[in-house]
Amino acid sequence: MTGAGMMDCKKALVEANGDYERAKEIIREKGKLVAAKRADRETTEGAVVARVAEGKGIIICLGCETDFVSKNAEFQALAEAIADTAIANAPADAEALKACVLADGRTVEAAITEQTGKTGEKHVLVGYGIINAPYIAMYLHKINGKLGAIVGFSKAFDAEVAKGVAMQVASMNPVSVSKEDCPADIVAKEMQIYKEQMADDPKMAGKPEAMLENIAKGKLNKFFAENTLEEQGYQMGDGKTPVKAVIAAADAEAKVLSFKRFSLND
């Protein structure tokens, strides 16, 4: 009835004086207690699941502590159920998703807590992302189920290229779509690193500030080429042609609008 271990059920029944409903409540309460006790544990195993429907795409990452639990049918079913609920309700963020109600009447948060109680392992919604776009491609790494990505495009075009771009996002983990939308804090951090490197380099001593600034900008452009999706070499091709050129060759009007990626391996 609850999925809890036999001895846990026996203890709950004894504590509840044979009252089945109260015993179920005790088991649920135990789940919350286990969750609290294991809050600081790492969740490096789990499942990444994605859904695409009617111009929207979602991706969720449900984490647990061990590979054994992640492969359990009940754990996998919970991850799939959370993904179904997410695509049906399109919550804005992870907190809103936790409050959504599953098909069985439980909230996502309650279901995760109960699963923690059943297995004795920490379970947590590691991540949730949603995108809206005219065309969305997704990729899930089937070998371990711990890596996936969804990518939104401005229009429908070659499905294989679109999936290849989603694979690119999953494998190469770009920081942004393009250098233009690279987060300002990342750019500032990179520039600071380059300037500190030059300050420690005797060969750069006495160089004009303008020259040092240009050198730093050159290093930043290399960073963009390696870390922004459009500039990265397309890994499903020759590994050198920029992703944006591959997309343009398939359809000159197609553009990447956004992406979401989750990995339990990083």
Secondary structure, DSSP 8 states (H G I E B T S, - for coil): -----HHHHHHHHHHTTT-HHHHHHHHHHHHHHHHHHTTTS---EEEEEEEEETTEEEEEEEEES-HHHHTSHHHHHHHHHHHHHHHHH--SSHHHHHHSB-TTS-BHHHHHHHHHHHHSS--EEEEEEEEE-SEEEEEE-TTTS-EEEEEEESS---HHHHHHHHHHHHHH--SBSSSTTS-HHHHHHHHHHHHHHHHT-GGGTT--HHHHHHHHHHHHHHHHHHHBTTTSB-TTTTS-SBHHHHHHHH-TT--EEEEEEEES--
